[in-house]
Amino acid sequence: MNSALRLRPSVLKAKETLAAGREKLRLQHDQGSPGVQVCTRLTDLFDQIVLDIFEAALVDLGEDGPDGLASKITLVPHGGYGRRDVAPYSDVDLMILHHPSAYARAAELAKRMVQDMSDVGLVLGHSLRTPRQAISLGLSDATIFTSLAENRYLTGSVSLFRTFADQLRNRAVRRFRWLFFAILQARHSERVQYGDAVYLLEPNLKRSRGGLRGIQLVRWLGFAKCGEVEIDSLSLLGVLSDRDRQILRNARNFFLQIRNEMHFHAGKSNDQLDRGEQLRLADRYGYSGTKGMLPVEQFMQQYFVHSSGVRSVVSNFIETIRPRSILYRTLAPLMTHRVDRDIYVGPRVISTSKRWKAEKSGHVSEILRLMDLANLYDRWIDHPTWESIRLRMQTIGEIELDDEGRKRFLSIMSHPPRLGEVLSRLNELGVLEKIITGMPHAKALLQFNQYHKYTVDVHCIETVRCATKYQDREDTLGEAYRSLRSKRILHLALLIHDLGKGFEEDHSDVGARYALETAAKLQLTPRDAESLRFLVQQHLVMSHLAFRRDTTDKDLVVRFAVDVGSPELLKMLFVLTCADFDGVGPGVLNDWKVRVLGELYRASMRHLGVELEGESSKRLQNKRERLEQLAQTQEDPAWFKRQFNALPPSYLNETPADRIADELAQLHKLPVEGAFVSTTYLADRDIIEITVGTHEQVVPGVFHRIAGAVSSLRMSILAAEINTLADGLVLDRFYVIDQESSGEPAVERMDDLAAKIKKMVLDKNDAPPNFRSRWTSKASRTAAHVQVLPTEVKIDNGTSEQFSIVEVFAHNRVGLLYAISRAIFQLGLSVSIAKIATHLDQVVDVFYVSDEAGQKIEDEQRLQEISSRLIEAVDEFRAQND
């Protein structure tokens, strides 16, 4: 029997009303109706359905008429429904307010309405309370309060509603101090879950920082402070400027339009602006892109402009109404001293006089002087001063930087304390873009990949913040930063290094021009200007060499040291490279990367005549001595000494002596057609290290076999290295993330992995593994929604005397390394060194290869054949596995 026949007529009618209403509003939305207008009409539609269901329930329960239940209860929409900005598939938050004597009757009505609304297709988030209960709960629980603050009358007893609404408003204002901190704590907890960074790559439109919830936070705090939730009313009361009111209104209109589109498209509630949605929305709203900037990056730049505007307004509003401690207000003046007649340094903040705010808050040199003082005294600037600057700067166009302003800005850039925070403030105020060429273009510019966590401008500022924290590191990186005679050029280079992104031209070259233009504005000396240009233009070189080249090649290190030319410049480049990793996002710069970059830094310093104090040389000498001792304990000492002397430098540096001996011992006793596999969990990097040893002539193409085995066993390859030892022995190492577990895997899992990899490596058939049928990683699922850039192959024949260096740039897929390395094997090339770099959605695989005779490939036709075949292999693999 059709379930619809069992529904009450009132429910069937409401279902039809809802379906027809949604369809009508979707058409209006598709035709360009503003988001606020669609939300208001959706609210009217929900109101009609709720009232129809309510009135039908009263009749069926015998509660209609003048003496019925309607005189004892009130329907109170609250939350988003009360605010009248519901999205197409939002819940309906409704409180049934009742007289104490009418509880049983009201409960029966609530039960009936919940069932009927569910049958209609709406989720009714309901509560059943007396006015006293509602007020008591709201004033003791911040989450309940923020929902009830957005209330309105729908139907029922007007006097009951007024009792609740008036008392809630009056008592909330009296409890403002407690509510202020409770609301902020509740909001902070939500932001931690959904995204505390305003520039999160995949934000939640409603709950991430700078989203709709931020606008709502102003309303909730405004209600607790003034008894008003409407943005216009708060502006009229003087707690919100007219400019801030307009920023919030524009952002709300933009967000609601996008949210309605996301709900209509999904046919359900959807507030997560993931990468697939970003691409779809950019296309839906006609973003065309430019050379160097994708349409989706244009769309997200507009999103971030609005979200950062909301974040700024909300932060200022919070500080404007923040309750101040009576004790602090009493003691602070006694602990404050004057810098001059208008500037005061207190125990926590620097403040200014009314005259300064009125006459100087619009002068850049004065603002920079104030910030310079805040940096020097390690104090923050108080909110009233910030607010006066912010409001004045909103009305100012171009800024002329005079000699005093240049002096102050360079002074700020020279002092680490609070430098990151100061630059963030200057960026928010719009001052930084007047000083640093390229900052207006980079502001809120998204890099559409999963590697970077922030927009370009925020990333650059974040790298400065990260570098200043190296002051406290007790390692080579900390020593390099502390020993810099002048840090301002380094800080400037970090601030500029990525600003050239978003153009067709290489961003390092664009950035180099920005560096010279900024140097001219700041009137730097020719020497400093050239240092700034070099650091910006070469900011990727050190990471390129460390992670994509064989840094045990002394000629390569010598050429790098000569190109840098100066120990001071090398220090800055080392710190800049680490900070560039660090500023990408939490955990990107780990101890291993610092160690790898530090080795290149120390080796290059030696070629510049500087012998750095460090334990690397001593540690290596101790290791060689330990290996000599271990060789004497073996049955065949001569064989072990020969292997020790032939060890690749990278393997020798990174592997403990006892482990080297153990792995060589396993190779020594290995059968002619055998292999051994070991798996080790590296807790400091939270990855698994897989080591495979075998005879090169027994297992041809061993590298691609291992890559295929590892990938097919639900592991994502982050890095790999090939170690060819003496006597035709091979010791390959892979660093992977296990997709089946987080943290340290169980012993059984590790043993199972080793056994399966060994079996697949020794398989004589060399059949391609089946990757897609076994598993699909999160990265692969995301990849379906990502605009894939073309595969690129570069061959470097100038860096190494012995090898051709093949670089493959491609979109990451499970098993991609297998496809590339197998194609290299089929081309008859021998891989001696491999460096695999995976950045979630993109990979850079580097192979040091030689031909059958062990020589680098010089023939241009052969080089072209290699390049074309590798591109074909990647494209074929992608077609087979999409």
Summary of the structure (lengths in Angstrom):
residues: 882
radius of gyration: 32.9
end to end distance: 42.8
largest distance: 106.8
contacts: 2930
relative contact order: 0.04
helix: 58%
strand: 12%
